Amino acid sequence: MSAANLPTAACPLDCPDACGVLVERDPEGRLARLRGNPAHPWSRGSLCGKTAIFHEVVHAPNRVRQPLVRRGPKGAGAFEPVGWDEALDIIARRIDGVPGEELLAAWYGGTMGQVQRAFPLRLMHKLGATFIDGTICDATAGAGYRAVLGHVVGPHLGAELPQADLVVLWGCDAARTNQHLLPA
């Protein structure tokens, strides 16, 4: 199918440029493949390794698809499937009566889009939790960037790279985790 006929979307990860995605479905309507949208002004048809295999993750046979409750000691791997109502009841019983100030809202996973970030925050606000300023990893990374570079590195970095005399990627597998550097 030509790119012009494919449904378009934006990558659900939290990169600053929201790469354009073309969505291919199989005959049953299931997600079959994701391709980069060549019309996207920044990613120009490329996808990072995480997004490119998203369809494989969604349909993986060992993916957890319903709540599981541990039955037995931690580490024993003894889990039992339960319904959503029972799982939510268990959670409610465990947090019922816990003072909000004893709950710390430490959230963020690096691959979370706006929807995944908003729900936990709403729940923690409702429970009266204590909040940290930003996130554990992003706040410290931002402070480090500001201390070393004077500003937080954002999507403009790719525009600055061609003028650099030397680029050192320390501990970064840009081909898999930061495709925004590669076009530069």
Summary of the structure (lengths in Angstrom):
residues: 184
radius of gyration: 20.8
end to end distance: 29.6
largest distance: 59.3
contacts: 401
relative contact order: 0.12
helix: 36%
strand: 14%
